[in-house]
Amino acid sequence: MEKLYAEIGGRMRGLRKALRLTQAQISELAGIDASFYGQIERGANIPSLKTFLAIASALKVDPADLLPSSRSLSPAYHKTLGRLLEELPQEKQRFILGMVKDMAEELKASK
């Protein structure tokens, strides 16, 4: 179970960082103590269902997106990337997508 809690916390951390928010900002949005949120991210503490739902809302994702799945990239990451790209002009979106494509191809080749 500890591995599961650490994985959920890692997903929370990844999404929070993708949104460029601090633990304090997420904890404030979720209505919980910042140190408690940090413990949840590290997998050292287990949130109640109410708190889990509040954190998902603060991260702007469906609660299921925080749970491990067989997919390599959860839908939450897709949504977060989409939101980040939407904030940019179309020309810059194309540029970033081209960079991501090039990096993905490079990583595949270096396996």
N, CA and C atoms as an extended XYZ file, in Angstrom:
333
Properties=species:S:1:pos:R:3:atomname:S:1:resname:S:1:resid:I:1 pbc="F F F"
N         0.823       -1.202        0.000 N   MET     1
C         0.000        0.000        0.000 CA  MET     1
C         0.864        1.263        0.000 C   MET     1
N         2.017        1.216        0.669 N   GLU     2
C         2.875        2.396        0.719 CA  GLU     2
C         3.316        2.811       -0.674 C   GLU     2
N         3.590        1.827       -1.534 N   LYS     3
C         3.994        2.117       -2.911 CA  LYS     3
C         2.852        2.829       -3.651 C   LYS     3
N         1.635        2.391       -3.409 N   LEU     4
C         0.461        3.004       -4.031 CA  LEU     4
C         0.326        4.459       -3.595 C   LEU     4
N         0.457        4.718       -2.294 N   TYR     5
C         0.332        6.089       -1.790 CA  TYR     5
C         1.441        6.972       -2.357 C   TYR     5
N         2.641        6.424       -2.472 N   ALA     6
C         3.759        7.188       -3.038 CA  ALA     6
C         3.503        7.498       -4.514 C   ALA     6
N         2.908        6.554       -5.243 N   GLU     7
C         2.616        6.783       -6.657 CA  GLU     7
C         1.539        7.860       -6.825 C   GLU     7
N         0.519        7.800       -6.002 N   ILE     8
C        -0.536        8.827       -6.058 CA  ILE     8
C         0.065       10.197       -5.729 C   ILE     8
N         0.872       10.248       -4.684 N   GLY     9
C         1.540       11.501       -4.312 CA  GLY     9
C         2.435       12.013       -5.424 C   GLY     9
N         3.110       11.098       -6.105 N   GLY    10
C         3.964       11.489       -7.224 CA  GLY    10
C         3.166       12.077       -8.370 C   GLY    10
N         1.993       11.515       -8.619 N   ARG    11
C         1.124       12.076       -9.661 CA  ARG    11
C         0.681       13.483       -9.270 C   ARG    11
N         0.333       13.660       -7.992 N   MET    12
C        -0.065       14.984       -7.522 CA  MET    12
C         1.086       15.975       -7.711 C   MET    12
N         2.278       15.563       -7.329 N   ARG    13
C         3.447       16.435       -7.446 CA  ARG    13
C         3.706       16.805       -8.911 C   ARG    13
N         3.650       15.811       -9.796 N   GLY    14
C         3.886       16.071      -11.204 CA  GLY    14
C         2.888       17.057      -11.797 C   GLY    14
N         1.625       16.878      -11.454 N   LEU    15
C         0.592       17.794      -11.952 CA  LEU    15
C         0.759       19.186      -11.364 C   LEU    15
N         1.068       19.239      -10.078 N   ARG    16
C         1.260       20.540       -9.425 CA  ARG    16
C         2.411       21.289      -10.087 C   ARG    16
N         3.499       20.586      -10.334 N   LYS    17
C         4.651       21.235      -10.960 CA  LYS    17
C         4.349       21.638      -12.393 C   LYS    17
N         3.594       20.817      -13.106 N   ALA    18
C         3.212       21.166      -14.476 CA  ALA    18
C         2.370       22.442      -14.491 C   ALA    18
N         1.582       22.631      -13.457 N   LEU    19
C         0.766       23.840      -13.332 CA  LEU    19
C         1.563       25.013      -12.757 C   LEU    19
N         2.799       24.733      -12.368 N   ARG    20
C         3.695       25.733      -11.771 CA  ARG    20
C         3.096       26.352      -10.517 C   ARG    20
N         2.574       25.465       -9.677 N   LEU    21
C         2.016       25.893       -8.398 CA  LEU    21
C         2.846       25.301       -7.270 C   LEU    21
N         2.831       25.972       -6.130 N   THR    22
C         3.542       25.478       -4.964 CA  THR    22
C         2.634       24.570       -4.139 C   THR    22
N         3.244       23.838       -3.232 N   GLN    23
C         2.448       23.028       -2.310 CA  GLN    23
C         1.519       23.924       -1.501 C   GLN    23
N         2.006       25.082       -1.120 N   ALA    24
C         1.182       26.010       -0.330 CA  ALA    24
C        -0.041       26.473       -1.129 C   ALA    24
N         0.144       26.718       -2.420 N   GLN    25
C        -0.981       27.165       -3.241 CA  GLN    25
C        -2.035       26.064       -3.388 C   GLN    25
N        -1.592       24.836       -3.636 N   ILE    26
C        -2.538       23.724       -3.775 CA  ILE    26
C        -3.236       23.469       -2.445 C   ILE    26
N        -2.480       23.475       -1.360 N   SER    27
C        -3.099       23.212       -0.060 CA  SER    27
C        -4.123       24.285        0.287 C   SER    27
N        -3.841       25.530       -0.078 N   GLU    28
C        -4.811       26.605        0.174 CA  GLU    28
C        -6.079       26.380       -0.643 C   GLU    28
N        -5.907       26.039       -1.921 N   LEU    29
C        -7.072       25.773       -2.784 CA  LEU    29
C        -7.882       24.583       -2.277 C   LEU    29
N        -7.185       23.591       -1.708 N   ALA    30
C        -7.861       22.391       -1.210 CA  ALA    30
C        -8.386       22.570        0.218 C   ALA    30
N        -7.978       23.630        0.875 N   GLY    31
C        -8.441       23.887        2.236 CA  GLY    31
C        -7.802       22.993        3.282 C   GLY    31
N        -6.516       22.658        3.044 N   ILE    32
C        -5.801       21.816        4.008 CA  ILE    32
C        -4.473       22.474        4.369 C   ILE    32
N        -3.843       21.960        5.396 N   ASP    33
C        -2.555       22.461        5.852 CA  ASP    33
C        -1.463       22.105        4.842 C   ASP    33
N        -0.549       23.051        4.584 N   ALA    34
C         0.507       22.838        3.595 CA  ALA    34
C         1.423       21.677        3.972 C   ALA    34
N         1.731       21.516        5.246 N   SER    35
C         2.612       20.410        5.645 CA  SER    35
C         1.912       19.065        5.445 C   SER    35
N         0.606       19.030        5.658 N   PHE    36
C        -0.155       17.803        5.424 CA  PHE    36
C        -0.143       17.462        3.937 C   PHE    36
N        -0.321       18.483        3.091 N   TYR    37
C        -0.268       18.239        1.650 CA  TYR    37
C         1.103       17.686        1.251 C   TYR    37
N         2.158       18.248        1.807 N   GLY    38
C         3.509       17.756        1.515 CA  GLY    38
C         3.663       16.299        1.900 C   GLY    38
N         3.096       15.915        3.031 N   GLN    39
C         3.145       14.511        3.469 CA  GLN    39
C         2.392       13.611        2.493 C   GLN    39
N         1.282       14.087        1.975 N   ILE    40
C         0.501       13.309        1.007 CA  ILE    40
C         1.309       13.124       -0.271 C   ILE    40
N         1.945       14.184       -0.740 N   GLU    41
C         2.761       14.082       -1.948 CA  GLU    41
C         3.897       13.069       -1.772 C   GLU    41
N         4.459       13.009       -0.590 N   ARG    42
C         5.559       12.065       -0.327 CA  ARG    42
C         5.063       10.655       -0.042 C   ARG    42
N         3.759       10.488        0.071 N   GLY    43
C         3.205        9.179        0.395 CA  GLY    43
C         3.325        8.832        1.862 C   GLY    43
N         3.622        9.826        2.682 N   ALA    44
C         3.814        9.602        4.110 CA  ALA    44
C         2.519        9.723        4.902 C   ALA    44
N         1.467       10.226        4.271 N   ASN    45
C         0.184       10.367        4.951 CA  ASN    45
C        -0.923       10.079        3.945 C   ASN    45
N        -2.059        9.664        4.446 N   ILE    46
C        -3.176        9.254        3.605 CA  ILE    46
C        -4.325       10.241        3.789 C   ILE    46
N        -4.781       10.861        2.690 N   PRO    47
C        -5.881       11.808        2.825 CA  PRO    47
C        -7.227       11.092        2.944 C   PRO    47
N        -8.163       11.753        3.578 N   SER    48
C        -9.537       11.246        3.574 CA  SER    48
C       -10.080       11.391        2.160 C   SER    48
N       -11.197       10.770        1.897 N   LEU    49
C       -11.820       10.889        0.579 CA  LEU    49
C       -12.163       12.349        0.283 C   LEU    49
N       -12.690       13.045        1.281 N   LYS    50
C       -13.044       14.464        1.114 CA  LYS    50
C       -11.813       15.279        0.737 C   LYS    50
N       -10.700       15.032        1.408 N   THR    51
C        -9.455       15.754        1.118 CA  THR    51
C        -8.919       15.375       -0.255 C   THR    51
N        -8.983       14.092       -0.592 N   PHE    52
C        -8.530       13.615       -1.897 CA  PHE    52
C        -9.300       14.322       -3.016 C   PHE    52
N       -10.611       14.430       -2.852 N   LEU    53
C       -11.441       15.110       -3.846 CA  LEU    53
C       -11.114       16.600       -3.924 C   LEU    53
N       -10.830       17.216       -2.783 N   ALA    54
C       -10.472       18.633       -2.758 CA  ALA    54
C        -9.136       18.877       -3.462 C   ALA    54
N        -8.190       17.960       -3.284 N   ILE    55
C        -6.890       18.088       -3.953 CA  ILE    55
C        -7.062       17.935       -5.462 C   ILE    55
N        -7.844       16.957       -5.876 N   ALA    56
C        -8.093       16.765       -7.309 CA  ALA    56
C        -8.719       18.022       -7.900 C   ALA    56
N        -9.646       18.620       -7.199 N   SER    57
C       -10.285       19.846       -7.667 CA  SER    57
C        -9.265       20.980       -7.760 C   SER    57
N        -8.393       21.091       -6.768 N   ALA    58
C        -7.364       22.136       -6.780 CA  ALA    58
C        -6.395       21.945       -7.949 C   ALA    58
N        -6.137       20.687       -8.306 N   LEU    59
C        -5.257       20.379       -9.436 CA  LEU    59
C        -6.002       20.413      -10.773 C   LEU    59
N        -7.318       20.634      -10.709 N   LYS    60
C        -8.181       20.725      -11.899 CA  LYS    60
C        -8.183       19.432      -12.716 C   LYS    60
N        -8.262       18.301      -11.998 N   VAL    61
C        -8.328       17.007      -12.669 CA  VAL    61
C        -9.436       16.165      -12.049 C   VAL    61
N        -9.822       15.136      -12.761 N   ASP    62
C       -10.763       14.161      -12.238 CA  ASP    62
C       -10.023       13.340      -11.181 C   ASP    62
N       -10.645       13.030      -10.055 N   PRO    63
C        -9.958       12.244       -9.023 CA  PRO    63
C        -9.360       10.932       -9.561 C   PRO    63
N       -10.022       10.303      -10.513 N   ALA    64
C        -9.510        9.054      -11.080 CA  ALA    64
C        -8.166        9.250      -11.770 C   ALA    64
N        -7.901       10.477      -12.235 N   ASP    65
C        -6.635       10.753      -12.903 CA  ASP    65
C        -5.444       10.684      -11.949 C   ASP    65
N        -5.707       10.765      -10.661 N   LEU    66
C        -4.629       10.687       -9.680 CA  LEU    66
C        -4.291        9.248       -9.305 C   LEU    66
N        -5.178        8.348       -9.674 N   LEU    67
C        -4.960        6.937       -9.341 CA  LEU    67
C        -4.115        6.265      -10.411 C   LEU    67
N        -3.291        5.303      -10.015 N   PRO    68
C        -2.465        4.594      -11.003 CA  PRO    68
C        -3.331        3.880      -12.033 C   PRO    68
N        -2.820        3.840      -13.251 N   SER    69
C        -3.508        3.120      -14.307 CA  SER    69
C        -2.469        2.388      -15.135 C   SER    69
N        -2.937        1.608      -16.066 N   SER    70
C        -2.003        0.867      -16.906 CA  SER    70
C        -1.419        1.747      -17.997 C   SER    70
N        -1.978        2.935      -18.184 N   ARG    71
C        -1.467        3.844      -19.209 CA  ARG    71
C        -0.187        4.504      -18.721 C   ARG    71
N         0.703        4.794      -19.654 N   SER    72
C         1.965        5.414      -19.279 CA  SER    72
C         1.796        6.891      -18.920 C   SER    72
N         0.831        7.545      -19.536 N   LEU    73
C         0.591        8.954      -19.252 CA  LEU    73
C        -0.893        9.124      -18.969 C   LEU    73
N        -1.220        9.525      -17.765 N   SER    74
C        -2.621        9.620      -17.384 CA  SER    74
C        -3.313       10.749      -18.131 C   SER    74
N        -4.630       10.667      -18.255 N   PRO    75
C        -5.388       11.740      -18.907 CA  PRO    75
C        -5.158       13.100      -18.249 C   PRO    75
N        -4.831       13.105      -16.973 N   ALA    76
C        -4.586       14.370      -16.285 CA  ALA    76
C        -3.404       15.100      -16.905 C   ALA    76
N        -2.378       14.360      -17.289 N   TYR    77
C        -1.227       14.998      -17.919 CA  TYR    77
C        -1.614       15.554      -19.287 C   TYR    77
N        -2.432       14.833      -20.013 N   HIS    78
C        -2.904       15.326      -21.305 CA  HIS    78
C        -3.677       16.625      -21.115 C   HIS    78
N        -4.559       16.652      -20.129 N   LYS    79
C        -5.354       17.857      -19.863 CA  LYS    79
C        -4.458       19.021      -19.471 C   LYS    79
N        -3.481       18.744      -18.600 N   THR    80
C        -2.584       19.794      -18.134 CA  THR    80
C        -1.761       20.342      -19.290 C   THR    80
N        -1.224       19.453      -20.121 N   LEU    81
C        -0.458       19.906      -21.286 CA  LEU    81
C        -1.348       20.724      -22.221 C   LEU    81
N        -2.575       20.263      -22.408 N   GLY    82
C        -3.507       20.992      -23.260 CA  GLY    82
C        -3.778       22.388      -22.738 C   GLY    82
N        -3.997       22.497      -21.429 N   ARG    83
C        -4.259       23.821      -20.833 CA  ARG    83
C        -3.062       24.739      -20.996 C   ARG    83
N        -1.846       24.182      -20.788 N   LEU    84
C        -0.647       25.003      -20.925 CA  LEU    84
C        -0.475       25.489      -22.360 C   LEU    84
N        -0.749       24.616      -23.315 N   LEU    85
C        -0.618       24.994      -24.723 CA  LEU    85
C        -1.689       25.997      -25.135 C   LEU    85
N        -2.906       25.846      -24.620 N   GLU    86
C        -4.003       26.747      -24.976 CA  GLU    86
C        -3.689       28.198      -24.651 C   GLU    86
N        -2.846       28.399      -23.654 N   GLU    87
C        -2.516       29.756      -23.226 CA  GLU    87
C        -1.544       30.447      -24.182 C   GLU    87
N        -1.002       29.699      -25.150 N   LEU    88
C        -0.007       30.243      -26.072 CA  LEU    88
C        -0.610       30.516      -27.444 C   LEU    88
N        -0.001       31.441      -28.187 N   PRO    89
C        -0.435       31.652      -29.571 CA  PRO    89
C        -0.199       30.381      -30.389 C   PRO    89
N        -0.960       30.217      -31.457 N   GLN    90
C        -0.897       28.999      -32.270 CA  GLN    90
C         0.506       28.732      -32.804 C   GLN    90
N         1.229       29.761      -33.184 N   GLU    91
C         2.590       29.593      -33.706 CA  GLU    91
C         3.505       28.961      -32.653 C   GLU    91
N         3.395       29.412      -31.412 N   LYS    92
C         4.220       28.857      -30.336 CA  LYS    92
C         3.767       27.447      -29.968 C   LYS    92
N         2.474       27.169      -30.089 N   GLN    93
C         1.976       25.806      -29.853 CA  GLN    93
C         2.630       24.843      -30.837 C   GLN    93
N         2.664       25.219      -32.118 N   ARG    94
C         3.283       24.363      -33.137 CA  ARG    94
C         4.762       24.149      -32.843 C   ARG    94
N         5.432       25.211      -32.419 N   PHE    95
C         6.850       25.124      -32.092 CA  PHE    95
C         7.093       24.125      -30.956 C   PHE    95
N         6.313       24.234      -29.898 N   ILE    96
C         6.470       23.335      -28.747 CA  ILE    96
C         6.136       21.898      -29.136 C   ILE    96
N         5.065       21.701      -29.882 N   LEU    97
C         4.715       20.345      -30.308 CA  LEU    97
C         5.806       19.742      -31.182 C   LEU    97
N         6.424       20.553      -32.022 N   GLY    98
C         7.546       20.075      -32.827 CA  GLY    98
C         8.722       19.660      -31.954 C   GLY    98
N         8.996       20.450      -30.940 N   MET    99
C        10.083       20.108      -30.013 CA  MET    99
C         9.782       18.801      -29.281 C   MET    99
N         8.550       18.637      -28.825 N   VAL   100
C         8.163       17.422      -28.109 CA  VAL   100
C         8.308       16.211      -29.030 C   VAL   100
N         7.866       16.354      -30.271 N   LYS   101
C         7.989       15.267      -31.242 CA  LYS   101
C         9.457       14.892      -31.438 C   LYS   101
N        10.316       15.898      -31.632 N   ASP   102
C        11.741       15.638      -31.826 CA  ASP   102
C        12.357       14.956      -30.603 C   ASP   102
N        11.998       15.422      -29.410 N   MET   103
C        12.538       14.812      -28.188 CA  MET   103
C        12.049       13.383      -28.035 C   MET   103
N        10.767       13.122      -28.332 N   ALA   104
C        10.227       11.763      -28.227 CA  ALA   104
C        10.953       10.833      -29.183 C   ALA   104
N        11.192       11.286      -30.410 N   GLU   105
C        11.903       10.453      -31.378 CA  GLU   105
C        13.322       10.181      -30.915 C   GLU   105
N        13.978       11.178      -30.361 N   GLU   106
C        15.349       11.012      -29.856 CA  GLU   106
C        15.372       10.003      -28.697 C   GLU   106
N        14.410       10.108      -27.804 N   LEU   107
C        14.359        9.195      -26.665 CA  LEU   107
C        14.083        7.759      -27.114 C   LEU   107
N        13.209        7.586      -28.094 N   LYS   108
C        12.935        6.253      -28.631 CA  LYS   108
C        14.202        5.650      -29.234 C   LYS   108
N        14.944        6.457      -29.958 N   ALA   109
C        16.164        5.984      -30.633 CA  ALA   109
C        17.265        5.630      -29.642 C   ALA   109
N        17.253        6.268      -28.465 N   SER   110
C        18.328        6.032      -27.487 CA  SER   110
C        18.042        4.895      -26.521 C   SER   110
N        16.934        4.171      -26.722 N   LYS   111
C        16.583        3.064      -25.816 CA  LYS   111
C        17.592        1.993      -25.817 C   LYS   111
